[in-house]
Amino acid sequence: MNETLIEVKNLKKYFATKNFFGGNKHVVKAVDDVSFTIRKGETFGLVGESGCGKSTLGRTIIRMYDVTDGDILFDGTNIARLEKKQLGVYHRKMQIIFQDPYSALNPSMNVGEIINEPLLLDKEMSSKDRENKIVSLLEKVGMKKDDMERFPYEFSGGQRQRIGIARALSTNPEFILCDEPISALDVSIQAQVVNLLEDFQQEIGVPYLFVAHDLSMVRHISHRIGVMYLGNLVEMGDCDDVYDHPLHPYTQALLSAIPIADPQKARSSTRQIIGGNIPSPMDVPSGCRFHTRCPYAKPICSEVAPESKECEKGHFTSCHLYDE
């Protein structure tokens, strides 16, 4: 698990907004100078508030979005510099499981056609081989051969997500972006989908970038975790280290909001409330982006952006509280 598959270096993804006349008005810094690695066979969890840039980061890594600046090394090749016509082979190696199983599947295609579509890229595979593979994939995700002839509207949300997983696995990917794959599902179905993903990882060793809001579920499935705030990674480390010993004030507040099932423990626990509103990514604060809401902010926090530092072995954070 120590061998690196994806290395992200100083990645930036900016979006230009348009004014009424079609000219550029503002620049949205959705992802701004992010660096981290994803190892083979591991799940890297990515958490943060809505709008912090989690999904944009994931989609930029698999080159659904063009890169504004920075590098993405996929097994040693810098795919951030490749033209679209050069990306075909890498798009087969990198797949995505979308958040909404209702909109991710083409309603005019039956299940067999949906899963068959990426298989058509392999010109050497016969129609019989494709059909056998579709049946095998459906059985792997707990569905039946007869489901090939049915359409997406005939299935529940959990079943549709299973179809999406089967489609993602069809090209034998080396990496899968799980873009909030359980947020639109019932709690009981969420556990089934997560267990299914874990089973596949144990079977074929595929690494995941798992983007989610459910912090307890992220802890369950992840080996390492990154915490995003306003386009930056503010903390990163092994799962248990980050959850048991959060270093950044934002991470501490975020984890304190996890619901506790035991009423007595919930009453005795201390919840850290983050004041203020999330700043606009079109007008990010100077210095540390969290200083406008941080209870421990110092004068330097509004002036100098903190660098990421390794405070404990494998546990990194960007905060002036840990300056030497």
PLY file of the C-alpha trace (Angstrom):
ply
format ascii 1.0
element vertex 324
property float x
property float y
property float z
element edge 323
property int vertex1
property int vertex2
end_header
0.00 0.00 0.00
3.06 2.31 0.17
3.46 2.52 -3.61
2.10 5.80 -4.96
-0.34 5.70 -7.89
-1.39 9.38 -8.05
0.67 12.36 -6.96
-0.97 15.77 -7.01
1.42 18.74 -6.90
0.31 22.34 -6.34
-2.92 21.72 -8.25
-5.11 24.70 -9.12
-8.50 24.85 -10.77
-10.02 28.28 -11.33
-13.30 29.16 -13.01
-13.98 32.51 -14.66
-17.49 33.87 -14.12
-19.14 35.99 -16.79
-20.88 39.34 -16.47
-24.10 40.30 -18.26
-22.23 41.10 -21.46
-20.24 37.83 -21.50
-16.96 39.24 -20.26
-14.95 37.85 -17.34
-16.15 39.26 -14.03
-14.54 37.22 -11.24
-12.30 34.21 -10.81
-13.53 31.40 -8.56
-10.57 29.65 -6.95
-12.29 26.29 -6.47
-9.01 24.38 -5.92
-5.95 26.41 -4.99
-2.48 24.92 -4.54
-3.39 21.41 -3.33
-0.79 18.65 -2.96
-1.22 15.04 -1.80
-0.78 11.44 -2.91
-3.02 8.40 -3.33
-1.38 5.02 -2.83
-2.23 1.81 -4.61
-4.89 -0.20 -2.80
-5.94 2.53 -0.38
-8.98 4.75 0.10
-8.23 8.44 0.53
-11.22 10.18 2.13
-11.93 13.83 1.35
-14.19 15.83 3.67
-15.26 19.43 4.14
-18.22 21.77 3.97
-20.34 22.12 0.83
-18.61 24.34 -1.71
-15.09 23.74 -0.39
-13.93 22.23 -3.69
-13.96 18.48 -2.92
-15.79 17.35 -6.06
-13.93 19.84 -8.24
-10.62 18.47 -6.96
-11.66 14.90 -7.75
-12.95 15.72 -11.22
-9.82 17.70 -12.03
-7.64 14.75 -11.03
-9.43 12.45 -13.50
-9.31 15.27 -16.09
-13.02 15.85 -16.42
-11.90 19.46 -15.94
-8.84 21.07 -17.47
-6.05 22.01 -15.06
-5.38 25.69 -14.41
-1.93 24.99 -12.97
0.00 22.25 -11.20
0.79 18.61 -11.91
-1.07 15.29 -11.70
1.27 12.32 -11.91
-0.60 9.11 -12.70
1.79 6.20 -12.32
4.63 8.54 -13.24
2.96 10.28 -16.22
1.97 13.92 -15.86
-1.59 13.80 -17.21
-2.15 17.48 -16.38
-0.10 18.32 -19.47
-1.83 15.95 -21.88
-4.19 17.12 -24.61
-7.72 15.71 -24.70
-6.92 13.36 -27.59
-4.08 11.87 -25.51
-6.28 11.20 -22.48
-8.29 8.27 -23.88
-6.12 5.56 -22.40
-6.10 7.27 -18.99
-9.85 7.78 -18.95
-10.18 4.01 -19.19
-7.89 3.65 -16.18
-9.78 6.25 -14.11
-13.51 5.94 -13.54
-16.11 7.82 -11.49
-19.12 6.82 -9.41
-21.46 9.81 -9.42
-23.38 11.27 -6.50
-26.87 11.04 -7.95
-27.81 7.56 -9.24
-30.99 9.03 -10.74
-29.29 11.44 -13.14
-26.09 9.45 -13.74
-27.80 6.80 -15.89
-29.23 7.43 -19.35
-33.01 6.85 -18.98
-33.36 5.89 -22.66
-30.88 2.99 -22.39
-31.43 -0.32 -20.64
-28.93 -1.66 -18.11
-27.14 -3.83 -20.65
-26.61 -0.88 -22.99
-25.42 1.36 -20.14
-22.71 -1.07 -19.03
-21.87 -2.04 -22.60
-21.14 1.53 -23.68
-17.60 1.73 -22.20
-16.89 -1.83 -23.32
-17.36 -0.73 -26.95
-14.02 1.08 -26.67
-12.33 -2.30 -26.78
-12.55 -3.08 -30.50
-11.12 -6.57 -30.02
-13.87 -7.72 -27.66
-16.67 -9.66 -29.34
-20.34 -8.99 -28.63
-20.58 -12.36 -26.86
-17.62 -11.53 -24.62
-19.16 -8.16 -23.80
-22.45 -9.80 -22.87
-20.68 -12.31 -20.62
-18.77 -9.50 -18.93
-21.96 -7.49 -18.36
-23.62 -10.49 -16.72
-20.52 -11.06 -14.57
-20.46 -7.42 -13.47
-24.16 -7.43 -12.59
-23.73 -10.55 -10.51
-20.76 -8.98 -8.73
-22.89 -6.03 -7.62
-25.74 -8.28 -6.48
-28.03 -8.08 -9.50
-29.29 -10.62 -12.05
-28.86 -11.34 -15.75
-32.53 -10.51 -16.36
-31.85 -6.94 -15.18
-29.98 -6.27 -18.45
-33.26 -5.65 -20.28
-34.70 -3.30 -17.69
-34.44 0.49 -17.63
-33.13 2.74 -14.81
-36.61 3.95 -13.75
-37.50 0.37 -12.80
-34.89 0.27 -10.01
-34.50 1.77 -6.55
-31.78 4.31 -5.75
-29.51 1.65 -4.26
-29.92 -0.59 -7.29
-29.14 2.28 -9.64
-25.98 3.01 -7.73
-25.01 -0.66 -8.06
-25.47 -0.29 -11.83
-23.22 2.78 -11.71
-20.58 0.79 -9.83
-20.80 -2.03 -12.40
-20.30 0.50 -15.19
-17.29 2.00 -13.40
-15.71 -1.44 -13.01
-16.32 -2.43 -16.64
-13.01 -1.06 -17.95
-10.95 -2.71 -15.15
-9.91 0.71 -13.80
-6.76 1.37 -11.81
-8.43 4.22 -9.88
-12.03 5.20 -9.03
-13.31 8.59 -7.91
-16.29 8.07 -5.59
-17.95 11.48 -5.78
-20.32 11.39 -2.80
-21.70 8.02 -3.95
-23.90 7.48 -0.88
-25.29 10.93 -0.06
-28.50 10.43 -2.11
-29.25 7.00 -0.60
-31.09 5.79 2.50
-28.91 4.97 5.50
-29.44 1.21 5.22
-28.57 1.32 1.51
-25.48 3.44 2.20
-23.96 0.62 4.25
-24.61 -1.88 1.46
-22.92 0.30 -1.16
-19.90 1.00 1.09
-19.52 -2.70 1.89
-19.67 -3.44 -1.83
-16.89 -0.94 -2.53
-14.77 -2.43 0.24
-15.26 -5.94 -1.15
-14.08 -4.82 -4.60
-11.04 -3.12 -3.14
-10.03 -6.27 -1.31
-10.64 -8.33 -4.44
-8.87 -6.24 -7.09
-6.89 -3.68 -5.07
-8.38 -0.61 -6.76
-7.71 2.67 -4.89
-10.51 5.17 -4.24
-10.74 8.90 -3.71
-13.85 8.91 -1.53
-15.60 12.30 -1.37
-18.38 12.54 1.23
-20.16 14.64 3.83
-20.84 11.73 6.20
-17.80 11.92 8.47
-18.54 8.67 10.30
-18.79 6.77 7.00
-15.57 8.33 5.75
-13.80 7.07 8.86
-15.19 3.59 8.27
-13.95 3.24 4.70
-10.80 5.41 4.55
-7.15 4.67 5.22
-6.08 8.32 5.05
-8.10 11.53 5.17
-7.76 15.04 3.79
-9.79 17.97 5.15
-10.60 20.77 2.70
-11.57 24.34 3.42
-12.19 26.94 0.72
-10.05 25.23 -1.91
-7.15 24.27 0.38
-6.19 21.08 2.19
-5.87 22.19 5.82
-5.13 18.78 7.36
-4.14 15.33 6.15
-3.11 12.10 7.82
-3.96 8.54 8.72
-7.65 8.06 9.44
-7.44 7.32 13.17
-4.85 10.07 13.75
-7.04 12.75 12.19
-10.23 11.62 13.94
-8.72 10.96 17.37
-6.22 13.84 17.40
-7.39 16.60 15.02
-4.89 19.44 14.82
-6.48 22.20 12.75
-9.25 24.24 14.45
-11.51 23.67 11.44
-11.05 19.90 11.63
-11.74 19.97 15.37
-15.01 21.83 14.84
-15.99 19.64 11.90
-15.49 16.40 13.83
-17.26 17.72 16.92
-20.42 18.01 14.79
-20.62 14.23 14.20
-23.89 13.02 15.80
-23.48 10.75 18.84
-26.05 7.96 19.16
-25.81 7.75 22.96
-27.93 10.60 24.50
-25.85 10.74 27.69
-22.56 10.96 25.81
-24.10 13.52 23.45
-25.11 15.78 26.37
-21.69 15.55 27.98
-19.73 16.16 24.77
-18.46 19.62 23.86
-19.38 20.89 20.44
-17.23 23.53 18.83
-19.32 26.03 16.91
-17.72 27.77 13.94
-18.82 31.40 13.84
-19.37 33.53 10.79
-20.05 32.53 7.20
-17.86 30.77 4.65
-16.07 33.44 2.60
-16.71 33.55 -1.11
-14.20 31.66 -3.28
-14.31 34.74 -5.53
-12.89 36.85 -2.69
-10.79 34.61 -0.47
-9.32 36.13 2.72
-5.64 36.97 2.84
-3.31 34.83 4.89
-4.99 31.77 6.37
-8.39 31.38 4.73
-9.93 30.18 7.98
-8.79 33.14 10.11
-12.10 35.02 9.71
-13.88 32.20 11.59
-11.09 30.79 13.77
-11.35 31.29 17.58
-7.53 31.06 17.87
-6.66 33.54 15.12
-3.52 35.65 15.66
-2.40 38.76 13.74
-0.09 36.67 11.56
-3.03 34.54 10.43
-4.53 37.40 8.40
-1.17 38.29 6.86
0.69 35.08 6.00
-0.72 31.85 4.57
0.49 28.95 6.73
2.58 26.24 5.12
1.75 22.56 5.48
3.91 21.00 8.15
4.29 17.48 9.52
3.35 17.87 13.18
3.28 14.12 13.83
4.50 11.23 11.72
2.39 11.26 8.54
0.04 13.88 10.02
0.14 17.26 8.27
-1.66 20.53 8.93
-1.57 24.13 7.71
-1.94 26.30 10.83
0.17 28.98 12.55
-0.63 27.40 15.93
2.06 24.84 15.15
4.77 27.21 13.96
8.07 26.57 15.70
0 1
1 2
2 3
3 4
4 5
5 6
6 7
7 8
8 9
9 10
10 11
11 12
12 13
13 14
14 15
15 16
16 17
17 18
18 19
19 20
20 21
21 22
22 23
23 24
24 25
25 26
26 27
27 28
28 29
29 30
30 31
31 32
32 33
33 34
34 35
35 36
36 37
37 38
38 39
39 40
40 41
41 42
42 43
43 44
44 45
45 46
46 47
47 48
48 49
49 50
50 51
51 52
52 53
53 54
54 55
55 56
56 57
57 58
58 59
59 60
60 61
61 62
62 63
63 64
64 65
65 66
66 67
67 68
68 69
69 70
70 71
71 72
72 73
73 74
74 75
75 76
76 77
77 78
78 79
79 80
80 81
81 82
82 83
83 84
84 85
85 86
86 87
87 88
88 89
89 90
90 91
91 92
92 93
93 94
94 95
95 96
96 97
97 98
98 99
99 100
100 101
101 102
102 103
103 104
104 105
105 106
106 107
107 108
108 109
109 110
110 111
111 112
112 113
113 114
114 115
115 116
116 117
117 118
118 119
119 120
120 121
121 122
122 123
123 124
124 125
125 126
126 127
127 128
128 129
129 130
130 131
131 132
132 133
133 134
134 135
135 136
136 137
137 138
138 139
139 140
140 141
141 142
142 143
143 144
144 145
145 146
146 147
147 148
148 149
149 150
150 151
151 152
152 153
153 154
154 155
155 156
156 157
157 158
158 159
159 160
160 161
161 162
162 163
163 164
164 165
165 166
166 167
167 168
168 169
169 170
170 171
171 172
172 173
173 174
174 175
175 176
176 177
177 178
178 179
179 180
180 181
181 182
182 183
183 184
184 185
185 186
186 187
187 188
188 189
189 190
190 191
191 192
192 193
193 194
194 195
195 196
196 197
197 198
198 199
199 200
200 201
201 202
202 203
203 204
204 205
205 206
206 207
207 208
208 209
209 210
210 211
211 212
212 213
213 214
214 215
215 216
216 217
217 218
218 219
219 220
220 221
221 222
222 223
223 224
224 225
225 226
226 227
227 228
228 229
229 230
230 231
231 232
232 233
233 234
234 235
235 236
236 237
237 238
238 239
239 240
240 241
241 242
242 243
243 244
244 245
245 246
246 247
247 248
248 249
249 250
250 251
251 252
252 253
253 254
254 255
255 256
256 257
257 258
258 259
259 260
260 261
261 262
262 263
263 264
264 265
265 266
266 267
267 268
268 269
269 270
270 271
271 272
272 273
273 274
274 275
275 276
276 277
277 278
278 279
279 280
280 281
281 282
282 283
283 284
284 285
285 286
286 287
287 288
288 289
289 290
290 291
291 292
292 293
293 294
294 295
295 296
296 297
297 298
298 299
299 300
300 301
301 302
302 303
303 304
304 305
305 306
306 307
307 308
308 309
309 310
310 311
311 312
312 313
313 314
314 315
315 316
316 317
317 318
318 319
319 320
320 321
321 322
322 323
